[in-house]
Amino acid sequence: MKYCGMDVHKESITACIMDKEGNVVRHHTFPYNKESIKAFLFGISNAEIEIAIEACGIWRGVYKVLKELGYKVKLANPNKTHDIACRKKTDNVDSRILACRFVEDKLSPRSIYSR
């Protein structure tokens, strides 16, 4: 199993994939679009990865794309990521923390409500 953390912004996504031992498999920043998301996840089936994204103001678009591609997605509480990152909060740190929290089974999920 692999675990991915995605830090989503208006024009880019920084994502980190870790294996179950916590080793980084991939870590990249790429444009916020469906093709780039597919390219980042290329070669990893939706059955072998879980993805966490922060519950920021623009999470819905990435969530929708990932669900359309068949991936299991959890929405993470951004306050928890911030509390862990403290003064070193960057996109790279956030994406690694999200993936790491999955590996440690300590992800604090948020509920997703339909509009």
N, C-alpha and C positions, 0 to 999 in steps of 0.2 A: 504494500500500500504506500502511496505517496500523498503528501499533504501540501497544499498551496495556499499562500497568503497573498492577497492582492490589495494594494493601496491604490485607490482610484482617484483620479483627478479629471478635470474638465477635458484636457487634451492628451493625457497620458496615463498609463497604468504601470506601476512597478510591482513585479510579481516574483515570488520566491517559491520554489518547489523543493521540499525535503523528503528524504526517504524515512522509513520508520525508526532508523537509528539517529536521525537528526542531521544527516549529511546533506549539504546543499547539492541538488541535482541541476537546477537551473535558477538563474537570478538575472532578470533583465528589466529594462524600462522600454516600453513600446507605445505606439500611438493608440489612443482610445478608439478602436473600431473593431468590427467583427473579424475581419481578415487577420488583423494582428493578434487578436486573442486566439484564433484558430492556429496561427503559425507558432505562437508560444507553446501551446499545448500539443502540437503535432507529435504523433508517436506515442501518446499516453492515452489509453482508452478511458472512457468515463467510468469504467468499472474498477480501475486501479488508482483513482485519485479523488480526494475530497478537497473542496476549495472554500476558503473563508475570505469574505470581503468586509471591509469596515462599513458600518451603517452611517456613511457620510451623506451629504445632501444629494449626491448623484449616483448612488449605488444601483438604482433600479434598472438602468440601461444595461450595465454589465451583468447583473443578475439575470435579466431576461435573455441575453445572448447565451450565457452559460447554461441556463435551463433548456433553451432551444437546442443546444448542442448535446444535451443529455447528461450534463455533469451534476453531481450532488454539491449543493452550495449552502453554506451557513453564513448568516449575517452576524458579524462580530460587533460587540459593544466598543466603540472607539475610546470611551473613557478608560477602559481596561488596558487597551494598547498604550494610551498616553501615560497611565500610571506606571507601566512597566518600563517604557522607553525613557521616562524622566527627561533629562536635559539633552539626550542624544536623539531626539525625535526627528527622523528624516524618513523619506519614502523608502529607502533601502532598509532601514531599521524596522519600520512598521511592517513591511512585507515579510521580513524574516521572523518577527515576533509572532505574527499571525500563523505562519507555517509551524513555528516552534511550539506554539500553544496547542496546535492540533496534535503534534507528536507527543506532547506531554499530557494530552487529554484534559487540558485546562482551559479550553476555549469558552468564553462567556457569550453564548449566542443571544441574539435579539429575536423577538418575534416579528414575523412578516405579516402584515395585515393587507388585505385586498382593499382597493379603493372603490 
